[in-house]
Amino acid sequence: MHDALVSESSGLLSSYLDSQVMTSLCFAYYCSGHGYGHATRVSAFARHLKGLELRPTIYIISSAPQHVFEDSISVGVTYRYAEIDPVIIQPVAYRVDRQRSIHALRSFLSKKDIVVQQEKRWLLSIGADCILTDAAFLGCLAAHAASLPSILITNFTFDSVYSYLATSYTDRLPSGSRCRGLLLDEKEPDEPISDEDIRDLVQQIYQGYRCANFLVRLPGFIPIPSFFASFPLPAPSWTDQEANKLLPEVVHHLTKSQAESELHDIIHFSRTATPNKCQPRFVIQAPLLVRGITTLPESVYTPAGRSRFLLSIGVPGHLHDPDETKILIVSFGGQVFRKPSSSRGSSTWLKSTTPPERSFIDCQDQPNADEAWLSRSGNDQIAPHTTKPTAFLAEGTQYPNVVTMVDAKLTTTTSISSCDFDAMVTTSPTPVKQAVSELEPQLLPDSSWIAVVCGMSKEQWAPANGEDGLPDNFFVAPKYVYMPDLTAVADALLGKLVGKS
C-alpha cells in the first residue's frame, strides 16, 4: 500500500510537470505551526520522499521549531522558519480562546497579501516545481500566485476550525452538576463569535484552499469545504448544536466513496501566466502515516533498549524495570505541575492562581472521581527554538523507517500551549467524614508510577515549584526525544488526543 501510494502520487505529479528528469524535482512543503502533529507528520513524509530513488530537493517552511523536523533535516531536507499561518490561542490544551484567536486571525490576514508575494518570489528563486501543504492555506495561495501546482495533505482545513468558533455550543458543566473538579478558565467565559463577525475572515482562508490542485486526504477526516461541494461553510451547520455531534447526513457523506462526491472546479492560473498543465481536481484517499520505533542498536522493547532509552531522558536505572515501575506520558504541551504538600497539616492549594477552596461535599455527585484543578498560565505559546539542533539519538543509532502506511484512524493534535496543573486529590469509597480526614494531595496514583512530561523545559518549572524544580517522580522529556520510542515504553498517556472508535 505504501509503495502504491507513492507510485500514484509520483504519477500525478508527472502529469503536472513537463520535466523528464524526475531527480530534479523541487518541493516546497508548507507546514502549519499549530501543534506537534502537523510537524512530525510533515517531517516523516519528507524523510520518506528523500529516500526515494528520485531524491527530490525538499524545503520545509513552518513556524514550528526546527528541532521537530530533525529526522528529515538529517537526510538533507532544508528547514526555513516563516510565519505562514495564524495562531489558534489556547489558554489550556483543550480550550480555545475564541476572541483572541479571531484577533490573531484578523492580524495575520491584514498582512496576507504581502506575505504571499514574498513567498511567490522565494518559490521562483529556488526553482520550485510543486508545493505541498499540511495544512497552511497560504502555501496554496503562494503556489497559485507563482503559477505552480499545490497539493493539500491533511484530514481537515482551518477554514472549518475558525468557522466553528461561531458554534453556540460552549464549554460548560452538565446541568445541575455541583462538581467543580474541572475548572475551565472562568475569568474569560466561553462565548460564541457571531458568524457575521468571522464570515469574511473565514472566506479568505477558504479561498486560499480553493487554489489547491488536489487533495491527499488522510484518515480521520471531517468535511473539507474547499474541495467537496456537499457541505459548505459555516461549519456549525454540520452539527447538532445541542449535542455537539455531527449530523447523520454529514457522517453518511464522510463514509461514502469519494467518487460519489461532487468536487469544486479547479481555479486556473491568471491569463497572463502559463495555463494550468494539470488535470481537473481530484482526491487521493491515503492511509495513515506513522513513525516506527528505533531498532538499532536495540529496540526499546528489549530490556537493554528500554534501559538505554530511559537513561537518555534522565530516568535513573532503578526505575527501568517494567514490573516495578509504571510510566505515564503527560502530553498537553507546555504545562506546569505544582508540587503537592507533603503533610496533611499543610496540604493547602498553592499560590495565587489556584481556584477557591471547595469542600468535599461539593463533589458528592461523583464521590469516587479524582479532582484536578486547572488554571490559566500567562504563557499561551512557546517561542520557537533558535538554537542549532543536535542529534538526540546516541551515536550509532539509526532512525527507523519513519513512514509506515497502515489502515488506521488518525488522531488529532493540538497547539503547543501552556497551562498550570495543581495537585490531584484522590478519594476513596469510604464515608465522607472519614475521607475528608484522609485526603492527601498527590499527582500520581502511588510511588510505583513516574511521569514523563513533554513540550517544556525544566527551567519552566522553577516559578511554580521553587528551587527544587520538578515534583517527585517527574521527568521532562528532552526536546529531541523520539516520541514513538517514548510511547512504546509507556504504560499510559495523559493528553489531548481524540480518536474514533
C-alpha positions in Angstrom: 0.0 0.0 0.0 2.9 2.3 0.9 4.6 1.8 -2.5 1.3 2.1 -4.3 0.5 5.5 -2.7 4.0 6.8 -3.6 3.7 5.5 -7.1 0.3 7.0 -7.6 1.4 10.4 -6.2 4.5 10.4 -8.5 2.4 9.7 -11.5 0.0 12.5 -10.7 2.9 14.9 -10.2 4.3 13.9 -13.6 1.0 14.9 -15.2 1.6 18.4 -13.8 5.1 18.8 -14.9 6.9 18.7 -18.3 10.2 17.7 -16.6 11.6 14.4 -18.0 14.3 14.3 -15.3 12.4 13.4 -12.1 15.5 13.7 -10.0 15.5 17.5 -10.5 12.1 18.0 -8.8 12.0 20.6 -6.1 9.2 20.6 -3.5 8.3 23.4 -1.0 6.5 21.8 1.9 4.4 24.3 4.0 3.7 23.1 7.5 1.3 24.6 10.0 2.9 25.7 13.2 -0.2 24.8 15.1 0.9 21.8 17.2 3.2 18.8 17.2 1.2 16.6 14.9 1.5 18.6 11.7 5.2 19.0 12.1 6.0 15.3 12.9 3.8 14.2 10.0 5.4 16.5 7.5 8.9 15.6 8.7 8.1 11.9 8.4 6.7 12.2 4.9 9.6 14.5 3.8 12.1 12.0 5.1 10.4 9.2 3.1 10.4 11.3 -0.1 14.1 11.8 0.3 14.6 8.1 0.5 13.0 7.5 -2.9 15.1 6.9 -6.0 14.2 10.3 -7.5 15.8 12.1 -4.4 13.9 15.4 -4.8 15.0 18.6 -3.2 12.7 19.5 -0.3 12.3 22.7 1.7 10.1 22.7 4.8 8.6 26.1 5.6 7.0 26.5 9.1 6.8 28.5 12.3 7.1 25.2 14.2 10.6 24.9 15.9 13.4 23.5 13.8 14.2 20.6 16.1 10.8 18.9 15.5 12.0 18.3 11.9 15.4 16.9 12.8 14.7 13.4 11.4 14.1 14.9 7.9 16.8 17.5 8.2 19.3 14.8 8.9 18.7 13.3 5.4 19.0 16.6 3.5 15.7 18.4 3.9 16.2 22.2 4.3 14.2 24.0 7.0 13.1 27.6 6.7 11.4 29.5 9.5 8.4 31.6 8.4 5.1 32.8 9.8 2.8 31.2 7.3 -0.4 30.7 9.2 -2.4 32.3 12.0 -2.4 31.1 15.6 -5.2 29.4 17.5 -5.0 30.7 21.0 -5.4 28.0 23.7 -5.1 29.1 27.4 -5.2 25.4 28.3 -4.7 22.5 25.9 -8.3 21.6 25.4 -9.8 25.1 25.3 -9.8 27.7 22.6 -10.0 31.4 23.4 -12.4 32.4 20.6 -11.9 36.2 20.9 -8.2 36.2 21.0 -8.0 33.6 18.2 -10.1 35.8 15.9 -8.0 38.8 16.8 -4.9 36.8 15.8 -6.5 35.7 12.6 -7.5 39.3 11.7 -4.0 40.5 12.3 -2.5 37.7 10.2 -4.9 38.3 7.3 -4.0 42.0 7.3 -0.5 41.0 6.2 -1.6 38.1 4.0 -1.1 39.7 0.5 2.4 40.9 1.4 3.4 37.5 2.7 2.0 35.8 -0.4 4.1 38.0 -2.7 7.2 37.3 -0.5 6.6 33.6 -0.8 6.0 33.8 -4.5 9.3 35.4 -5.1 11.1 32.9 -2.9 9.4 29.9 -4.6 10.5 31.2 -8.0 14.0 31.8 -6.7 14.5 28.2 -5.6 13.0 26.8 -8.8 10.1 25.0 -7.0 8.2 22.6 -9.1 5.3 21.9 -6.8 4.0 22.9 -3.3 2.9 20.5 -0.6 1.0 21.9 2.4 -0.3 20.5 5.7 -2.5 22.4 6.2 -1.4 26.0 5.7 -3.7 27.8 3.2 -1.0 30.4 2.5 1.1 27.8 0.7 -1.8 27.2 -1.8 -2.1 31.0 -2.4 1.7 31.4 -2.9 1.7 28.5 -5.3 -1.1 29.9 -7.3 0.5 33.3 -7.4 3.6 31.7 -8.8 1.6 29.5 -11.3 2.7 26.3 -9.5 0.6 23.3 -8.6 -0.1 22.7 -5.0 -1.1 19.5 -3.1 -3.0 19.6 0.2 -2.1 16.8 2.5 -4.4 16.7 5.5 -7.6 15.5 7.1 -9.1 18.9 7.9 -8.6 22.6 7.0 -8.5 25.6 9.2 -11.4 27.4 7.4 -13.7 25.0 9.2 -11.8 25.4 12.5 -12.2 29.1 12.5 -15.8 28.9 11.2 -16.7 26.6 14.1 -15.8 29.4 16.6 -19.4 30.6 15.9 -20.9 27.4 17.3 -23.5 28.1 20.0 -22.1 25.1 22.0 -20.0 26.3 24.8 -17.7 24.7 27.4 -19.9 24.2 30.5 -20.5 21.8 33.3 -23.5 19.4 33.0 -26.8 21.0 34.1 -27.3 20.5 37.8 -23.8 19.3 38.5 -22.1 20.6 41.6 -18.8 19.0 40.9 -16.2 21.7 40.1 -13.3 19.2 39.6 -12.6 20.5 36.1 -12.2 24.3 36.3 -12.3 25.9 33.0 -11.0 29.4 32.6 -13.9 31.2 34.3 -12.3 34.6 34.1 -12.9 34.5 30.4 -16.2 32.7 29.7 -16.5 30.7 26.5 -18.8 32.7 24.3 -19.6 32.2 20.6 -18.4 34.5 17.9 -21.1 35.7 15.6 -21.0 34.3 12.1 -21.2 37.8 10.8 -18.0 38.8 12.6 -16.0 36.0 11.1 -17.6 35.1 7.8 -15.3 37.4 5.7 -12.2 36.3 7.5 -13.1 32.6 7.1 -13.8 33.2 3.4 -10.2 34.4 2.9 -8.9 31.1 4.3 -11.4 29.1 2.2 -10.3 30.9 -1.0 -6.7 30.0 -0.2 -7.5 26.3 0.0 -9.6 26.6 -3.2 -6.3 27.2 -5.1 -5.0 23.7 -4.2 -4.9 21.4 -7.2 -5.6 18.2 -5.4 -6.1 16.7 -2.0 -4.3 13.8 -0.3 -6.9 13.1 2.3 -5.7 11.4 5.5 -7.7 9.2 7.8 -9.9 10.8 10.5 -11.1 13.5 8.1 -14.0 15.9 8.5 -15.7 17.8 5.7 -13.2 19.8 3.6 -15.4 22.5 2.1 -12.8 23.9 -0.3 -12.9 20.6 -2.2 -16.2 19.0 -1.6 -19.4 20.8 -2.5 -21.8 18.7 -0.4 -21.3 20.6 2.9 -20.4 24.3 2.6 -19.4 26.6 5.4 -20.3 27.7 8.1 -19.1 24.6 10.0 -21.7 24.8 12.8 -24.3 23.8 10.2 -22.7 20.4 10.1 -23.6 19.7 13.7 -26.4 19.2 16.2 -25.6 22.3 18.3 -27.2 20.9 21.5 -25.5 17.5 21.4 -22.3 18.9 19.7 -22.2 16.0 17.3 -22.0 15.7 13.5 -25.4 15.4 11.8 -26.3 11.9 10.4 -26.2 13.2 6.8 -22.7 14.5 7.4 -21.5 11.2 8.8 -23.0 9.5 5.8 -21.1 11.8 3.5 -17.9 11.1 5.2 -18.3 7.3 4.9 -19.2 7.1 1.3 -16.8 6.7 -1.6 -15.0 9.9 -2.7 -16.0 9.0 -6.3 -19.6 9.7 -5.3 -18.8 13.2 -4.1 -19.0 16.4 -6.2 -15.8 18.4 -6.2 -15.4 22.1 -6.8 -13.8 23.1 -10.1 -10.1 24.0 -10.3 -9.2 27.7 -10.1 -6.9 28.3 -13.1 -3.8 30.5 -13.0 -4.1 34.0 -14.3 -4.4 34.6 -18.1 -1.0 36.2 -18.2 0.6 33.1 -16.7 1.3 29.7 -18.2 -2.1 27.8 -18.4 -2.6 25.0 -15.8 -1.0 21.8 -17.0 -2.8 19.6 -14.6 -6.0 17.6 -15.0 -9.2 18.6 -13.0 -9.1 18.5 -9.2 -9.3 15.1 -7.5 -8.8 13.4 -4.2 -6.5 10.6 -3.2 -7.6 8.7 -0.1 -4.4 8.0 1.8 -3.7 5.6 4.6 -2.3 6.8 7.9 1.3 7.9 8.2 3.1 6.6 11.3 6.7 6.5 12.5 8.2 3.3 13.7 10.3 2.7 16.8 14.1 2.6 16.5 15.5 -0.9 16.1 19.3 -0.3 16.3 21.3 -0.7 18.4 18.4 -2.2 20.3 14.6 -1.9 20.2 13.0 -0.3 23.3 11.0 -3.5 23.6 14.2 -5.2 24.8 15.5 -4.7 28.4 18.7 -3.2 27.1 17.0 -0.9 24.6 14.5 0.2 27.2 17.2 1.0 29.7 19.3 2.8 27.1 16.4 5.0 26.1 15.2 5.8 29.7 18.8 6.7 30.7 18.9 9.1 27.7 15.9 11.1 29.0 17.2 11.2 32.6 15.3 8.4 34.3 17.7 6.6 36.8 18.4 2.9 36.4 16.5 1.8 39.5 13.3 2.9 37.7 13.8 0.9 34.5 12.2 -2.4 35.5 8.7 -2.5 33.9 7.5 -4.9 36.6 8.4 -2.4 39.3 7.8 1.0 37.6 4.9 2.2 35.5 5.4 5.2 33.1 2.9 7.9 32.4 3.4 10.3 29.4 1.9 13.7 30.0 1.5 15.5 26.7 -0.8 18.6 26.8 2.1 20.9 25.8 3.9 23.4 27.9 2.0 22.7 31.1 3.5 23.1 34.7 2.6 20.8 37.6 2.6 22.2 41.1 4.1 20.1 43.8 1.5 18.9 46.4 2.2 19.5 50.0 3.9 16.5 51.8 1.9 16.8 55.1 -1.7 16.9 55.9 -1.3 19.9 58.1 0.0 21.9 55.2 -1.9 20.4 52.3 -3.4 23.6 51.1 -3.7 24.6 47.5 -0.7 26.5 46.3 -0.1 30.0 45.0 -2.5 32.7 43.9 -3.5 31.1 40.7 -5.3 28.2 42.4 -9.1 28.2 42.5 -11.0 28.9 45.6 -11.2 26.2 48.2 -14.1 23.8 47.9 -15.4 21.3 50.3 -15.6 17.6 49.7 -19.4 17.8 49.7 -19.2 19.9 46.5 -18.3 16.8 44.6 -20.6 14.3 46.3 -22.4 13.7 43.0 -19.2 12.0 41.9 -17.7 10.7 45.1 -15.1 8.4 43.6 -13.8 10.8 40.9 -10.3 12.2 41.0 -10.3 16.0 41.1 -7.8 18.0 39.2 -7.8 21.8 39.2 -6.6 23.6 36.1 -6.0 27.3 35.9 -4.6 29.6 33.2 -1.0 30.4 32.7 0.3 33.7 31.5 2.3 32.0 28.7 0.0 30.8 26.0 2.6 29.8 23.5 6.2 28.6 23.4 8.5 30.8 21.3 10.3 29.0 18.5 13.7 27.5 19.4 16.6 29.4 17.9 19.4 27.2 19.0 21.1 24.9 16.5 19.7 21.4 16.7 21.9 18.5 17.6 21.1 14.8 17.1 19.2 13.3 20.1 19.8 9.7 19.4 23.1 8.2 20.6 26.0 7.8 18.2 25.5 4.7 16.1 21.7 4.7 16.5 19.8 4.5 13.2 16.5 6.2 12.6 13.7 3.8 11.8 11.8 3.8 8.5 9.9 6.9 9.6 6.9 6.5 7.3 4.9 3.3 7.5 1.5 3.2 5.8 -1.2 1.5 7.8 -5.0 1.4 7.6 -5.9 3.1 10.9 -7.7 6.0 12.4 -5.9 9.3 12.7 -5.8 11.2 16.0 -6.0 15.0 16.1 -3.4 17.2 17.6 -3.3 20.5 19.4 -1.2 23.6 19.5 1.7 24.0 21.9 0.1 25.9 24.7 0.6 26.4 28.4 -1.5 25.6 31.5 -0.9 25.1 35.2 -1.9 21.9 37.0 -2.4 21.8 40.7 -2.3 18.7 42.8 -4.7 15.9 42.3 -6.8 14.8 45.3 -7.7 11.2 45.2 -10.7 10.0 47.1 -11.7 6.6 48.4 -15.1 4.9 48.7 -15.1 5.4 52.5 -17.8 7.5 54.2 -17.4 11.3 53.6 -16.3 12.2 57.1 -13.5 9.6 57.2 -12.5 10.5 53.6 -12.1 14.2 54.5 -9.5 13.4 57.1 -7.6 11.0 54.9 -7.3 13.2 51.8 -3.7 13.6 50.7 -2.8 15.6 47.6 -0.8 13.7 45.0 -0.1 13.9 41.3 0.4 10.1 40.6 -1.5 7.1 41.9 1.3 5.8 44.0 5.1 5.6 44.3 5.4 2.9 41.6 4.5 5.5 38.9 6.7 8.0 37.2 5.7 10.7 34.8 7.5 12.0 31.7 6.3 15.4 30.6 6.6 16.6 27.0 6.6 20.0 25.5 8.5 22.1 28.0 11.9 22.6 29.8 13.0 22.1 33.3 13.5 25.8 33.7 9.8 26.4 33.2 9.0 24.5 36.4 11.0 26.8 38.7 8.5 29.6 39.1 5.8 27.2 40.2 7.9 24.8 42.3 10.7 26.9 43.7 14.4 25.8 43.7 13.6 22.1 43.8 12.0 22.2 40.4 10.2 19.0 39.4 7.8 17.1 41.7 8.9 13.7 42.9 9.0 11.0 40.2 8.5 13.6 37.4 10.9 13.9 34.4 11.0 16.3 31.5 11.5 14.8 28.1 14.3 16.4 26.1 13.0 18.4 23.1 14.7 16.0 20.7 13.1 12.9 22.2 11.8 10.4 19.6 8.2 10.1 20.6 7.5 6.7 19.1 10.1 5.2 21.4 8.8 7.1 24.4 5.2 6.0 23.6 6.4 2.4 23.3 7.9 2.3 26.8 4.9 3.9 28.5 2.0 2.3 30.3 -0.4 5.2 30.0 -0.7 8.5 28.2 -2.5 11.6 29.5 -3.1 14.2 26.8 -5.5 15.7 24.4 -5.8 13.0 21.8 -9.1 12.5 20.1 -9.7 9.2 18.3 -12.6 7.5 16.5 -13.6 4.0 17.6 
